[in-house]
Amino acid sequence: FENGGYLTNKVETNNNGITDILTTAHFGLLQLEDGNIGRAVKAGNYLLKVFEKQPDLTKGLYLRLNKNNELITDYSVEMSWAYIVKKVETEQPYFMIGYPIAYLTLLYEKTGNTNFLKSAKDYMNFALSCNEHIYSSSMSHKLAWAAALLLKHDDNFVQHYLTTVEKIANHFMSQQSEQGMLPGSIDTSYDQSAEVACYFLEIVNILKCYKSP
C-alpha cells in the first residue's frame, strides 16, 4: 500500500485501505528473503510509524491503520483481538507483535539500519510489560522466536530474553501429548503443532549459533 504497509484483506474485498503490522511483517519478510530490499525497508518503516502513533502504551498497542494512516481505535468488542493487544488483559494476540519484532530484527541484520533494531526493542519492551499470561499463552510462539533473535543485539537484556524463550517453550511442551501434539480439534491440533514446531526448530538453530558476551 502507499504507506508501506500491506492490506489486511484481499484487494477485491478490502476497498477501505486497512493495513496491519502482522500482514506487513509477513510480506516484508518475503520481500527481504527475495532480495527486494526497497520494499522490505518500506514495510519496516511502516512498522516504525505504527509504533510512533501509539497514544497510550499503558493501555495497549493498536495493530491497524486506515487508509488515512490513522490508527483504528474503534471496533466491536468481538473483534478487539484483531485491532489491539491489551496490556493488562489475558488471552491477547501476542503473535501479532511477535512477528513484527522478529522481522524488524532480521531487517536490521540485513540493512544495518539501527532504527529497525530500536523499534524491535520498543515493541518487545511493550510485549514483556504485558500480563504474565504472555508466558503461558498459546499465542506467544512467535514472541519466543523474536526474543531469540534479539539475544545477540542487546547485552543488557540477554537473560531477560533467554528467560522469555524458556518460559514460553516450557509452556508449550507442558501442553504436548505423548505423541507431541498440542491440544485442540484435529485440524487445530495438527496445524498448531506443526507451526509451533517450525518456530521452535528455528529457535534451536538461533541458540546454537548464539555466543554469550
C-alpha positions in Angstrom: 0.0 0.0 0.0 1.1 3.6 -0.3 2.1 3.8 3.3 4.5 0.8 3.0 2.0 -1.5 4.7 0.2 -4.5 3.3 -3.6 -4.8 3.1 -5.2 -6.9 5.8 -7.7 -8.4 3.4 -7.8 -9.3 -0.3 -7.9 -6.4 -2.7 -11.3 -7.4 -4.0 -12.8 -7.5 -0.5 -10.9 -4.6 1.0 -11.6 -1.3 -0.5 -11.1 0.6 2.7 -7.3 0.5 2.6 -6.8 -1.1 6.0 -3.3 -2.3 6.8 -1.8 -4.1 9.8 1.5 -4.9 11.4 1.3 -8.7 11.2 0.5 -8.9 7.5 3.1 -6.2 6.8 5.8 -8.1 8.7 4.9 -11.3 6.9 5.1 -9.9 3.4 8.0 -7.7 4.4 9.9 -10.8 5.3 9.0 -12.4 2.0 10.4 -9.3 0.2 13.5 -9.4 2.3 14.2 -13.1 1.6 13.6 -12.5 -2.1 16.1 -9.7 -2.2 13.6 -6.8 -2.7 15.3 -4.6 -0.1 13.5 -1.4 -1.1 10.1 -3.0 -0.5 11.3 -4.7 2.7 12.5 -1.3 4.0 9.2 0.3 3.3 7.5 -2.4 5.3 9.9 -1.8 8.1 9.3 1.9 8.1 5.5 1.2 8.2 6.1 -0.7 11.5 8.1 2.2 12.9 5.3 4.6 12.1 2.6 2.4 13.7 4.6 2.3 17.0 5.2 6.0 16.9 1.5 6.6 16.5 0.5 4.7 19.7 -1.3 7.1 22.0 -1.0 5.2 25.3 1.0 2.0 25.7 -0.1 1.6 29.3 -3.5 0.5 27.9 -2.4 -1.4 24.8 -0.9 -1.4 21.3 -3.1 -0.8 18.3 -2.4 -3.0 15.3 -4.1 -1.5 12.3 -4.1 1.8 10.2 -6.9 3.0 8.0 -6.4 4.5 4.5 -5.6 7.9 6.0 -2.7 6.4 8.1 -4.6 6.7 11.3 -4.7 4.1 14.0 -8.0 2.3 14.1 -9.3 2.6 17.6 -13.0 2.0 17.0 -14.1 -1.6 16.7 -16.5 -4.1 18.0 -15.8 -5.9 21.3 -15.9 -9.3 19.4 -13.2 -8.2 17.0 -10.9 -6.4 19.5 -8.4 -9.3 19.2 -7.7 -8.1 15.6 -7.2 -4.5 16.5 -5.3 -4.2 19.8 -3.1 -6.1 22.2 -4.3 -5.0 25.6 -1.6 -4.6 28.2 -3.3 -5.9 31.4 -5.7 -8.5 30.0 -5.1 -12.2 29.3 -5.7 -14.1 26.0 -4.3 -11.4 23.8 -2.9 -12.0 20.2 0.7 -11.8 21.2 1.8 -13.3 17.9 0.6 -10.0 16.3 3.6 -8.2 17.8 6.0 -11.2 17.9 6.2 -11.4 14.1 6.9 -7.6 13.6 9.7 -7.8 16.3 11.3 -10.7 14.5 11.0 -9.1 11.1 12.5 -5.7 12.3 15.4 -7.6 13.9 16.1 -9.5 10.7 15.7 -6.3 8.6 18.3 -4.6 10.9 20.7 -7.5 10.4 20.3 -7.1 6.6 20.5 -3.3 6.3 22.4 -2.2 9.4 19.7 0.5 10.0 19.6 0.9 13.7 16.2 2.4 13.6 14.8 -1.0 12.9 16.6 -2.6 15.8 15.4 0.2 18.1 11.8 -0.3 17.0 12.1 -4.1 17.5 13.2 -3.4 21.1 10.4 -0.9 21.6 7.8 -3.5 20.5 9.5 -6.1 22.7 9.6 -3.9 25.7 5.8 -3.4 25.4 5.2 -7.1 25.0 7.2 -8.0 28.0 5.4 -5.4 30.1 2.0 -7.1 29.4 0.1 -9.5 31.6 2.2 -12.5 32.9 -0.1 -14.7 30.8 2.1 -13.8 27.9 4.4 -16.7 29.1 1.7 -19.3 29.1 -0.4 -18.3 26.1 -0.9 -20.5 23.0 -0.4 -17.3 21.0 3.2 -16.5 22.2 5.2 -18.8 20.0 6.3 -16.0 17.6 7.3 -13.9 20.6 9.7 -16.6 21.7 11.2 -16.6 18.2 11.6 -12.8 18.3 13.2 -12.9 21.8 15.7 -15.5 20.5 16.6 -13.2 17.5 17.1 -10.2 19.8 19.6 -12.0 22.1 22.8 -11.0 20.3 21.7 -7.4 19.8 21.1 -6.3 23.4 23.7 -7.4 26.0 21.7 -5.7 28.8 18.7 -7.9 28.4 20.2 -11.3 27.4 19.0 -13.1 30.5 15.6 -11.5 30.1 15.2 -12.7 26.5 16.5 -16.2 27.4 14.0 -16.4 30.3 11.3 -15.4 27.9 12.2 -18.1 25.4 12.5 -20.7 28.2 9.1 -19.8 29.8 7.2 -19.9 26.6 8.9 -23.1 25.3 8.2 -24.8 28.6 4.6 -23.9 28.5 4.1 -25.4 25.0 6.0 -28.6 26.0 3.8 -28.9 29.1 0.7 -28.9 26.8 2.0 -31.6 24.4 0.6 -35.1 24.4 2.8 -38.2 24.5 2.7 -38.0 20.7 4.0 -34.4 20.8 0.7 -32.9 19.7 -0.8 -29.7 21.1 -4.4 -29.7 22.3 -7.4 -28.8 20.2 -9.6 -30.2 17.5 -8.0 -32.5 15.0 -7.5 -29.7 12.4 -6.3 -27.2 15.0 -4.0 -29.6 16.8 -2.2 -30.6 13.6 -2.0 -27.0 12.4 -0.7 -25.5 15.6 1.7 -28.4 16.4 3.3 -28.1 13.0 3.6 -24.3 13.2 5.0 -24.2 16.7 7.5 -27.0 15.9 8.8 -24.9 12.9 9.3 -21.9 15.1 11.0 -23.9 17.9 13.3 -25.5 15.4 14.3 -22.0 14.3 14.8 -21.0 17.9 17.1 -24.0 18.5 19.2 -23.1 15.4 19.5 -19.5 16.7 20.6 -20.5 20.1 23.1 -22.9 18.7 24.8 -20.0 16.9 24.5 -17.6 19.8 27.7 -16.7 21.7 27.2 -15.0 25.0 29.0 -11.7 25.6 
